[in-house]
């Protein structure tokens, strides 16, 4: 049996960095009932309730297929497979988003930690967190939940993002 972890607003707070989806709101708005119908119960827990899948349990942790990782909630392009690396943490990790404007970074002060949450700009879904302990060239580790992602291997360009 898998154990799911949810972030509680009690005892913790999320502080915006100014680019939060709450300011302008996500582009794609659905009711909670629509999200429950669209997503599996596990995906709903992670994407809509800001949960975390257990380490090493996700389908993309050890994936090496080429393609574009898209938001499981709305299909927005998030991460190119060419930026994926094995961080040893148990979650798929990337050095940078494919399109920086497709993700929102927000200060997350829950669970007695200070982290940076990553959400999808289009639908507001929780994807994971970004840390400053990744490899060159960015030094960042976008640590994502597999349940938040869908790999599109339909012949997309997998060259690294242009700076």
C-alpha positions as CSV (number, residue, x, y, z in Angstrom):
1,X,0.0,0.0,0.0
2,X,1.3,3.4,-1.0
3,X,1.5,6.2,1.5
4,X,0.7,9.7,0.3
5,X,1.8,12.9,1.9
6,X,-0.2,16.1,1.8
7,X,0.8,19.5,2.7
8,X,-1.4,21.1,5.3
9,X,-2.0,24.8,5.4
10,X,-2.2,24.5,9.2
11,X,1.2,25.2,10.8
12,X,2.7,26.3,7.5
13,X,2.3,29.0,5.0
14,X,2.9,29.5,1.3
15,X,4.4,32.9,0.5
16,X,4.3,34.2,-3.1
17,X,7.4,35.4,-4.9
18,X,5.2,37.7,-7.0
19,X,4.7,35.2,-9.9
20,X,2.1,33.1,-8.1
21,X,-0.9,31.8,-10.1
22,X,-3.1,33.3,-7.4
23,X,-2.4,36.8,-8.7
24,X,-3.6,36.3,-12.2
25,X,-5.1,32.9,-11.7
26,X,-4.4,29.8,-13.8
27,X,-5.4,30.0,-17.5
28,X,-7.3,26.7,-17.3
29,X,-9.9,26.7,-14.5
30,X,-11.9,23.6,-13.6
31,X,-14.1,22.7,-10.6
32,X,-12.8,20.2,-8.1
33,X,-15.4,17.8,-9.4
34,X,-14.0,18.2,-12.9
35,X,-10.5,17.6,-11.6
36,X,-11.6,14.5,-9.7
37,X,-13.2,13.1,-12.9
38,X,-10.2,13.9,-15.1
39,X,-7.4,12.6,-12.8
40,X,-6.8,9.3,-11.0
41,X,-7.1,9.5,-7.2
42,X,-3.3,9.5,-6.9
43,X,-2.9,12.3,-9.4
44,X,-5.6,14.3,-7.8
45,X,-3.8,14.0,-4.4
46,X,-0.5,15.3,-5.9
47,X,-1.6,17.8,-8.5
48,X,-4.6,19.4,-6.7
49,X,-3.8,18.7,-3.0
50,X,-0.1,19.3,-3.2
51,X,0.8,15.8,-2.2
52,X,4.1,14.0,-2.8
53,X,4.4,10.5,-4.3
54,X,6.6,8.1,-2.3
55,X,10.3,8.2,-3.4
56,X,11.2,5.7,-6.2
57,X,7.6,4.8,-6.8
58,X,7.0,6.9,-10.0
59,X,7.0,5.6,-13.5
60,X,9.5,8.3,-14.7
61,X,12.2,8.0,-12.0
62,X,14.3,5.7,-14.2
63,X,12.9,6.6,-17.6
64,X,15.4,7.4,-20.4
65,X,12.9,7.9,-23.3
66,X,13.2,10.9,-25.5
67,X,10.4,13.4,-25.6
68,X,8.6,16.3,-23.9
69,X,7.3,15.9,-20.3
70,X,3.9,17.6,-20.2
71,X,1.6,18.5,-17.3
72,X,-0.7,15.6,-16.5
73,X,-3.4,18.1,-15.7
74,X,-3.5,20.2,-18.8
75,X,-0.8,19.0,-21.3
76,X,1.4,22.1,-21.1
77,X,5.0,21.5,-22.2
78,X,7.2,21.5,-19.1
79,X,10.5,19.6,-19.4
80,X,12.6,18.3,-22.3
81,X,14.0,14.8,-21.7
82,X,17.4,16.1,-22.7
83,X,17.5,18.0,-19.3
84,X,16.6,15.0,-17.2
85,X,19.2,13.5,-14.9
86,X,19.5,10.9,-12.2
87,X,19.6,12.8,-8.9
88,X,19.4,9.7,-6.8
89,X,16.5,11.3,-4.8
90,X,13.7,9.0,-6.1
91,X,11.9,11.6,-8.2
92,X,12.4,12.6,-11.8
93,X,14.8,15.5,-11.9
94,X,15.5,18.1,-14.6
95,X,18.0,21.0,-14.8
96,X,15.5,23.5,-16.3
97,X,12.0,23.8,-17.7
98,X,11.6,23.5,-21.5
99,X,9.7,26.8,-21.5
100,X,10.4,28.9,-18.3
101,X,7.1,30.8,-18.7
102,X,5.1,27.5,-18.3
103,X,6.0,27.1,-14.7
104,X,5.4,29.3,-11.6
105,X,7.9,29.3,-8.7
106,X,6.5,30.1,-5.3
107,X,8.2,30.2,-1.9
108,X,6.9,27.2,0.2
109,X,7.3,27.4,4.0
110,X,5.4,24.3,4.9
111,X,6.7,21.3,7.0
112,X,9.1,23.5,8.8
113,X,11.2,24.0,5.7
114,X,11.8,26.7,3.1
115,X,11.5,25.4,-0.4
116,X,10.5,26.6,-3.8
117,X,7.3,25.0,-5.1
118,X,6.9,24.5,-8.9
119,X,3.3,24.7,-10.3
120,X,2.0,24.7,-13.9
121,X,1.1,28.2,-15.0
122,X,-1.7,27.0,-17.3
123,X,-3.7,25.0,-14.7
124,X,-2.1,25.7,-11.4
125,X,-1.3,22.1,-10.6
126,X,1.4,21.2,-8.2
127,X,4.4,19.6,-9.9
128,X,7.1,19.4,-7.3
129,X,10.0,21.6,-6.0
130,X,13.2,23.2,-7.3
131,X,16.4,23.1,-5.4
132,X,19.8,24.8,-6.0
133,X,21.8,21.6,-5.8
134,X,21.7,20.4,-9.4
135,X,24.4,19.9,-11.9
136,X,25.9,22.4,-14.4
137,X,25.0,24.3,-16.4
138,X,22.1,25.6,-14.3
139,X,22.9,24.3,-10.8
140,X,19.2,23.6,-10.4
141,X,17.3,20.4,-9.6
142,X,13.6,20.5,-10.6
143,X,12.4,17.5,-8.5
144,X,9.0,16.5,-10.0
145,X,6.4,14.0,-9.1
146,X,5.9,11.4,-11.9
147,X,2.2,11.6,-11.3
148,X,2.3,15.3,-12.4
149,X,3.9,14.4,-15.7
150,X,3.0,12.7,-19.0
151,X,5.8,11.9,-21.4
152,X,5.1,12.8,-25.0
153,X,7.5,10.8,-27.2
154,X,5.8,11.7,-30.5
155,X,9.0,12.9,-32.3
156,X,9.4,16.2,-30.6
157,X,12.7,18.1,-30.8
158,X,14.7,17.0,-27.7
159,X,17.6,19.4,-28.1
160,X,18.4,21.4,-25.0
161,X,16.5,24.6,-24.4
162,X,18.1,27.7,-25.9
163,X,19.4,30.3,-23.5
